[in-house]
Amino acid sequence: MNLGLKGKRTLVTGSTAGIGLATARLLASEGACVTVNGRTQARVDGAVAALKREVAGAAITGIAADLGTAEGCAALTARLPDVDILVNNLGIFEPKSFEDISDDDWLRFFETNVLSGVRLARHYLGGMRARNWGRIVFVSSESALQIPTEMIHYGVTKTAQLAVARGLAETLAGTGVTVNSVLPGPTASEGVGGFVAELAAERGVDVATVEREFFATARPSSVIQRFARPDEVAAMIAYVCSVPASATTGAALRVDGGVVRSIA
């Protein structure tokens, strides 16, 4: 399938590793002009170099900015004033009991996971509307539907993303701009991989054992009974960014390995 992305100006936030990097790679391979983003220049430079090695002729640039702050978003949009495709992938997670989640934690999670996408969508929406074409994707989580008791603050921000995306889609009714959410399940991203490796080291077992136990106890409803690969999630993101996906908007699309027990 030709996704029709050649030359489309694209920003993927939080894209120096994991789902974001896999998405940037796939969109670049489809001919999009991709800007990657991370908090540090070293991480951004590393991602840009890797993508240029991996994708022949890729049009890749990078901008280092902390999008968990209003200042960081303003700095990025000053350097990248317009895009055709915005993938709001930036997100943080942290297991913590509810009683221990401070006001500062709640605010930090909301700023990073929700307001980063809100601020960028607000900035880029005018240009998309004027051209009558654009794609905005919020990378949410199955935790938006099944709030994890071990990190309620994370789940709340992921649910908020669904509301923002749906509201924006309805705001743009009748235009060529689509807005969707993609809901990954447990994915072998850099952060998750590091967390699982730490657990394995603490217990003196291998990573495969921790993974099996995680799906047996924490996510027993998973149909695939394994962590998804970042490229498996990126495939769904790339599709909803595409020209053929013009009738898909206002949707919450699950790439959760069947964790959510619902056929809707």
N, C-alpha and C positions, 0 to 999 in steps of 0.2 A: 504494500500500500504506500502510495506517495502521500506523506503527511502535509505537503505544501508549505514547509517551513523555511525554505531557502531564502536567506536574507532577512528573516524576521528578527528584529532586535529583541533580545531576551535577557531578563535578569532572573537568576536563581539565587535566592538568599541562602546563607548558611551552606555553601556549596563546596567547601574544601574537603569534605569527606562524606561517606555514607550515602544516603538517599539523594542529597543535594548534588554531590559530585557525580553520581551515576546518572542523574537527570541531565546535568550539564553535558556530560559525555554523549548521551543519546541524542539530545537536541542538536548538539554540534555536528554529530554524524549525519543528521538530517539536513544540514546546511544552514541552521540558524546561526546568527551572530550572538554569541553568548557572553555575558558578563558574569563571572563568578564573584562570590563575596565571602569574606570571613572577617574575624575581628583583628587579625594581625597580618602585617605585610608578608611575613615569612610564610605563613600558611597559604595565603592567596598566591604568592609567587610559585610555591610548590605545586599547587593545584593547576595553575595555568600551564606550567612547564609539562606536567604529566599529561594533561589533555592534548597539548600540541604534539607530544610524542605519540599518543595513542590514536588520535584522529587526524589522518592526513589532510592537510589544507584547512584545518579548523580555524574559524574566526573567533578567537578567544581573547578576552581582556579580563582584568580583575580589578576590584576596588576593595580595599581594606576599610571597614567601618563597623562600629558596634551599633547594630540596628536595634538593640534593646534600649536605645536612648533616642530622644527627639533630635539631639544634636547629630548623632550618627546617621539617622535617616536624612537629615537636611544636607549633611556633607555628601552622602552618596547621590542624592537627586541633583545636587549642584553639578556633579561630575557626569551624571547620566540623566539628562533632563527628560528623555522620552524613551519609551519602549513599546513594543507591540505585545509582548508576552511577559507577564509577571508571575513567577512561581514563589510564593511565600512559604519557603521550606524551613526557615530558621525556627529553632525550638530548643528548649532545654527541659530536662527532667531530673528528678531527684527523689528517690524513695525517702519518705519521712512521715512519721506518725502525725495524725491531725493535730494533736495537742502541742507538737513541737514546731508547727508551721507558724512562723511569726508574721506580723503585718508586713515587714520588709520582704519576706519570702513571697507572700502573695503579690505584692506590688511588682517585684522583680519578674515573677513568672508572667504576670499580665502584660507588663511592658514588653517583654521579649516575645512571648508566644502570640499575643493578640495585637497589641498596638503597633508592632513593627509592620505587620501586614496592613493594618488600617491606614497607617500614615503613608505607606508606599502606594496603596490602591488609591487613596485620595489624591495623591500627586499625579499619578499616571492616567487616571480615569478620563480626564478632559481630552487628552490627545487621542485616546482610543475612541471616545465617543465622536470626536470630530472626524476621524477617519472611518467611522462606522465599522471598525474591526479591532478586536483585541481579545486576549485571553488572560484571565486572572485565576490562579489556582492556589487554594490554601491547603497545605499539607497538614491535615489534622491527625486523627488516630482513632483506632477502635475504642480507646479510652474515653472518647467523647460520648460513646453510647453506653459503655460499661465502666463507670467511674472506678478506678482502682483504689481500694482502701489504703494501699501503701503510699499513695501520692495523690490525694484528693485535689490539691491545688493544680496539679498538672491536668487532671481530667477536666476540671472546670474550664481551664483555658482552651482545651481542645473542643469542648462543647460550644464555647463562645465563638470559636472560628466558624463552626457550622452556621451559627446564627448570622454572623457578618456576611458570609458568602451567600447565603440564601437571600438576605435582605438586599445585597448589591445586585444579585441576579434579577430580582424583581424590579429594582430601580431602573435597570437597563432593558426592561422588556421592550421587544420590538426592534432592538438594535442588533448589530453584528458583533457585539461584545458579549462573551460568555463568562460566567463565574461559577466555579465548581470547587468542591472539597474532595480530597482524596484521603481515605482513611486506612493507613497501613496498620497491620497487626504487629506483633513482635518481630522486629527486623534486626538482622545482624549488622547494625550500623557501628560506627567507631565507638560511640558512647556505650551502647549495649554490650559490644564485644569486650570492652575494657572492664565493665561491671561484672560480667560473667567470669572473665579471667581472674579477677580479684577474688570472687567467691570461691572459685576452684582452688586457687592458691591457699586461701585461708583454711579450707577444709582438707587440703591434701589430696584432691581428686582431679580427674581430667575435665576439660571443658565439656566434652560430650556427655559426661555424667550429669553435670549441672544442667545442661540443656534438657536432657531427658526428664530430670526431676522437675524442672520448671514447668514443662508442659503437662506433666502428670498431676501437679498440684496447683500451680497458679493459673494455668490456661488449659484446663483439661478439655474444653470444648473445641480446641484447635483441630481442624480436620487434617492439616498437613503435618502436625506434630513436629514442627521444626521452626527455626527462625527463617523468615523470608529473606531473600537476598535483596540488597538495595536495587539491583537492576530490574528485579521483578516489579518493584513498586514504581520505578522510573518509567517502565513501559506504559503503565496506566496514566501517569502524569503527562508523558509525551503525547499520548493519544488525545487527551482532553485539550491539549495545547494546539492540536492540529486543525487544519482547514476542514477535513471531513467530519470533525466532531461538532459541527455548527448547530446541531439540534440537541446537544447535551449541555444543559445549563441549569443552574439551581439545584444540582444533584450532589449527593454525598455518596461517593463511589468507594466501595470497600475493597481493599487488597489485604485482607486480614487473615488469610489462610483458613477462613471459616470459623474464626473465634466467636463472632457474634452469632448467636443462635436465632436467626431470623431469615425468612426468605424474602423480606421486603428490601 
